[in-house]
Every structure is written in C-alpha cells, then in structure tokens.
C-alpha cells in the first residue's frame, strides 16, 4: 500500500504540473502571466491542503462532518445573496475572500461524501436508506443547482452514489434510488432550455457549428490539428479558438499541443487514479473509510470522464473542470483534499493490518467495524457478486 500512496500522490502532482503548462499556454496571449501566477498559488495551497489533510486520521472526520456540512451549506447560501456572491455569466458560484475566489459548490462534493459516509457507517448491515442524511445531501444538490451549476450538482450526486454503493445498505433500495435519481436528473436537464439545447447540440454539433455547436466543433478541430504528437507543449493553442479552453475544454488543448499520445497519457493517469482509489476502498479498515474512499474516487473519476468526454464530443457539455488540470483554485484545493483523505485511509489501513496480529481477542472492537478481525465487510457479499 505504500507504493499505492506514493503513486497516487505522484500522478496527482504530475497532472497538476501539466495543468500549469496548459493553463499558461491557454491564457498568456490574453492576460500574460497573471493566470500562471494564480495557478502556481493554487498549486502551493493545494499541496498545503494535502499535507494537512493527509495527517488527519479518517476517524476524526466523524466528529467534524456536521461542522463541515454546515460550513459548506452557509457558503452555498451566501453565494446566492446579491452583493455577496460573485455573478459571472449569469451564475452565482463564487465568494471573494481576497487572495482568491472560493467556489463553495466544489467543497460541497467532499462535504456530501463525508457526511453521508458517517451516517452509513452507523447503519446495521442490510438496513434501508438513511433518509435524513440523504435529504441533507439533496439540500446541497438543490442549492448548487440553483446557482445554476448542473455539472457540479451531478458530480456531487455521483460521489454520494459511490458512498452508498460501498455501504451495507440493501441492494434493492440502492437500485431503486439510483433509477429515481437518473430519472430526476433527466427531468431537470429537459426542463431547463439551455441544458436541453446543450444536449441537442451534442447530437449534431456540425448542424449548429456557427451558434451553439461552435465550442464543440472548435474542440474537434483543435484535437484533429494535434495529430499524434501535437504541436508542442506551450505552443498556445494556435489551431483553433476554443471557448473556455483553460477550464471546461482544456482537454482539447491537451490534444492539440500533446497530440493523441498526450491524450492517452492523461486518460491513463486518471484510470490509474481510479484503480488506486478502488484498491484503497477495498482495503479500507472500516465501513466509513470504505464509503469515503469509494465516494471520493467516484467523484474524481466521473468528473474527469465528463470533462474529457465533452471535449471529445462523445458526451454532452456539462461545464465542469478537468481535475488537477483545469484552471480553478477551488477545484484544485478540493482535488488535493480528496487525495489527502485517500492517502490517509490507505496509511491507516496499513497500520491496522500491522497492529492486528499483536492484538488479543480481549481487545474492544472498533465501533465502526463490521467484522471481528477489524476489517470492513466486503460489500460485494451484499450485492450478490
């Protein structure tokens, strides 16, 4: 597991450094080194967050899960207040804290996973869904959706879904809830005209290449121009003018400057992060740790899939950043916080396995454990796998 932790941090840092180069390449023609300086500051803060979070035992989060939830909830309410929340392109998502703009919806993803995981750990095996914690996560989802930020709200729910699937809740309840959530998201997407328009554009972007499909078509042109080897890192994305290329469409810039090989490398990096997260979840020492690891891994993985899929025009645009790579301070801080929590769960799992042989049967069991040997029950037994 030591190797897993080291590789997890190494790959995350590698993606972040790639993001420094890509963000600078995408923005230096317009703002000089301003975005680069911001990005370096965000990276330093992100590493500081990782250093702190990775030193906190995962069990400590049980005591502060409610405080974290309430803090994020207050932030989500404040961004909706005129004069407090910053409005950009019709959305209220940011709070100005001086040295950077914080986006509470990003932190809501982690808060939702941790809060729900703590509740799931208190349930008996085979229990029904914890309705009050799910309603609390639903409140976060609703506030993020009001901003509006449909993409982040979907990722928030995906993290909660990952935590639920790793829990010991009845499989029937999970399947019914999942089907209901997918149906509700479909309705939410159809009811909003701009979301419905995005979906129709995805079906045939070339038909509306001069209007709503412009971003999709330009992304395809940029990646095609990159070929196999790309035009070179830092070349400035000269092949096409792609809107939001430093955030939502940064993967198109990766394709243009690093080519097909660079795109495959980035995809492989996220696949590796997903595998690390799954391994950490399976080896977790308790139900809570397993749920947190599974929820955070699902959150990071699906966000990367949606971002890269939108850039390659194989998924509809969802307006979300590419973890570790895209410009955005809050996004980077949350990504490093998630990796820090995974890192610590892995470390605590290793320590638990080292201590277990020296423990006698008289030792009191961990209140969060589900088996006598201190290991969490494998959820696959409850899923019929």
N, C-alpha and C positions, 0 to 999 in steps of 0.2 A: 504493500500500500504506500510505502514511502515513495516509490517510483511514480505511482499514480498521482500523488500530491505534487511532486516536483514537475511532472509533465503537464499537469493541469495549470499550474502557475506559469510555466514556460510558454505554453501555447497561448494562454490569455495575454501574456505580455507581448508575445510576438504579434498577435492580431492588433494589439493596441499601438505598437510601433508602426505597423503597416498603416494604421489609421492616421498617424501623424503625417506620414508621407502623402497619403491620399487626400487628406483634408487640405494640406498646404498646396498640393497640385491643383485642387479644385477651386481654391479661393485666392491664390496670390495675385492673379491678374486683376482682381476687383478690390481687394482690401489689403494687399501687401502681406505683411507678416502678422497682422492682427489676429487672424483666426489661428495661425500657428502658435502664437503666444498663448492664446486661450486654451488651445488643445494641450499644450505642454503643462499648463497649470492644472487642467482637468486630470491629466495622467498622474501628476505628482499627488494630487488629492486622492485619486483612485487608489494608488499604491498605499497611501497612508490609511485609507479606509480598510484595505485588505489587511495591513499589518495589525490594525486594532481588532477587527472582527475575527481574524484567524487565531487570536489569542484568547477569545471568549469561548468557554465551553458551551456546547449547544444547549445543555440543560438550563443555562442561565436565561435563555430566551423565553422559557416558560414564565419567568417572573415578570418579564418586561414586554411580553407580547401585547398585552392590553394597552400599555403606555405607548408602544409603537403604533398600534392601530389608531388610538385616539389622536396622536400627533399628526398622522397622515390624514385622518378624517378632517381635522381642523384645517390643514393645508388645502385640501380639496375644496372646502367651503370658502376659504379666503380667496382663492383664485377666481371665484365666480363673483366676488364683490367688486363693483366698479370703483376704480381709484386705488385698489389694492392689487388685484390680479392684472397682469400684463396681457393685452389683447394683440394678437398677431394674426393677420389673415382671417379675421372673424372668429378666432378661437381664444379662449382664456385658459391658459395652461401653466403660466409661469408666475413666480414671485421673485421680485428683485431684492436680493439680500446683499447688494453692494458689489462684491467681487465676482458674482456670477448670478445667473437666473436659475432658480431651482424649479423643477417640474414635479410637483407632488404626486402626479399620476404615476411616475416612474417608481417612486418609493412605495406606492400602493401595491405594486406587484409583489414585492417582498413581504410587506406587512400582511397582505392577504394570505400568503402561503404559510407564514409563521403562525399567525393567529389561528387559522383553520387546523394546522397540524397539531397545535397544542390541544385543541378540542378533540381531535380524532384520537389522540393518544390516551384520552381518559375513557374512551368507549370500550365496552367488552367486545370480544370477537363475535362477529355475526350480528352486531347491532344495526339499527336503522340509521338513517342520515341524521347528523346533528343539525337541527333546523335553525336554531338561533345563530350559531357561527356561520352557517350558510347565508342567512339573512344579512349578517354583518358584512360578509364579502359581497353580497348583492348590493348593499348600500354603496360600497366603494365603486362597484361596477357602474351603478347609476350616476354617481357624481362625475366619474370620468367620462361617461357617455354624454353628459350634459355639456361638457366644455366646448365643443364636442371633440372626442378623441376615440373614435371607434376602434382603431388598431390597437391602442394600448389597453382598452377595455377587453378586447378579445384575448390578449396575452395574459391579462390578469385572470380571466376565467380559465385559461389553459393551465396556468400554474396551480389554481385550485383543483382542477380536474386531475392533474398529476398527483397531487397530495391525496386526493380521495381514492384514486386507483391503487395507491400503495398502502392504503389503510386496510382495516379489517371489517369494513362496512359490508353489508350484504351485496353481493354482485348484482342481484336483481334491481335493487334500489339504485345502484350506480348506473346501470344501463338505462333505466327509465329516466333518471335525472339527466344523463348525457343526451338522450334523444330530445328531451324537452328543452335543454339548453341550446342545442343546434337549431331546433325549430324557432326558438325565440330570437336567436341571432339572425336567422334568415328573415324574420319579420321586421326586425329593427333595420336591417340593411335595405329591405324593399321600401319601407315607409319613408325613408329619407331620400329626397330626389337626387342629391349629389352622390350618395352611395349607390343608388340604383344606376345612375349614369356611369359610374366607375365600372360597375360590373358589365354593363352593356358595351362599354368601350373595350374592356378586356376581351370580349368575344370576337370583336373585329376592329382592332385599333387602326388598321390601314384605311378603313372607310371614313374615319373621322381624324385623319392624320393632321389636319390643319387646326383642329379645335381640341376636343377632349382627349384625343388619342395622341397628341403631339409628344407628350412625355414618354409614352410607351415606344413610339416609333423612333424617337431620337435615342432612346436607350438601346434599341436593337441596332441602330446604325453605329453607335459607339462601340458596342461589343464586336460587331462584324469588322469594323475597322482595325480592331486589335489583332485579329488573326490568331495565330498560335502563340507567338512570342510577345506580342504587344508592341506599343510604340516606345516603351521605356518608362520606368517609374519617375514621376515628377515632370513628365512632358507637358502637363497642363490640360489634358483632355481636349485636344485640338480637332478631333474628328467630328464632333457633334456638340450641339449646345443642348445639354440635358438639364431641365429644371430640377432643382433640389438635388444636384449631383453630390453635394457634400453631406447629405443626410439620407433621405429616402432612397436615392438612386446611386449611392456610392459604389455599389457592386458593378454598375455599368462602367464606371471609371476604372475599376479593377480590371474588367475585361478589356478595356481599350488600352490601358498602359501596361498591363502584365499579360494580356492575351489569355488564350484558353488554358494554358498551363497555370497561370496565376489564379484563374477562377477555380480550377480543380484543386489547387493548393488550399484556397480559402475554404472551399466546401469540405475538403478532407480535415481541415483543422476543426471545423465545427462538428463533424462526425466524431472526431476524437474526443472533443469536449463532452459530447453526448454519451459516448461509451464510458468515459471516466465517471460521469455523473451517475449512470446506471450501476456501475460497479460499486461506487460509494454507497448508493441506496441499498443494494442487495447485501452489502457487508455491514450496514448500519447496526449499532448496538441496541437500538430500541425502536419502537413504533414511531415515536415522534421524530427521531432522527431520519428514519426511512422516508416518512412523509415529506419532511422538509427537503431532503435531498432530491426526491422524485419531483416535487413541485418546482423547485428552482431549476432543475435540469430540463424539465418540460418547458418552462418559461423561456429559458435561453435558446433552446433548440428550435422551438416553433417560431420565435421571433426572427431568428436567422433564416429559417425556411421561408417565411412570408416575405421578408425583405429581398432575399435573393431570387425567389420565385417571381416577385413583381418586376424586378429588374430584367429578368429573362422572359417576361411576358408569358409565364406559364401559370401565374396566379394573379388575381385582381390586385390593384393597388390598395394598400391598407394604410399607408402613411406612417410607417414605423422605421426606426433606425436599425442598422445592422450592428449587433452587439460588439463592443470593443472597437469597431472600425469607424462608424459614422461620427460626425461632429455632434456634440451634445454632452454637456457636463453632467447633468443628472443621470443620463443613460449610462455613462462610463462609471460613475460612482456606484450605481446600483449593480452593474455587472461585476465589479470588483468585490462588492459586498457579498453577492451571491457566491462567487468563487471562494471568498474567505470563509463563508459558512460551510461550504462543501469541504474545503481543506480541513477545517477543524473537526467536522464529523468523521472524516477519514482518519485523522490523528487520534481522536477519541476511540474509534473502533479498534485501531491497532493496540492502543493501551489496554482496552478492555480484554482483548484476546491474550495479552501478555500477563495480566493480573489474574485471569480466571483460573489457571492451573494452581495458583497459590492460595486460592480461596477455599474455605471449607464449606461443607453443606450447611453449617450453622449460620453462615453469613446471611444477613437480611437481603432479600431480593430487591432489585431496583424497582421502585413503584411504576416505572414506565416500561418495564419488561413484560413480555408475554410468555416467556418460557423459563424453565428452571435454570438453564445454563446461562441466562443473561442475554441471550441473543433474541432478536425480534423474530416473531413468527413470519415465515415466508408467505407473502400474500398470494402466491401462486396456488397454495393449497386451498385457499378460499375461492379462487377464481376458477377452479376446476382445471388448471393447467398441469 
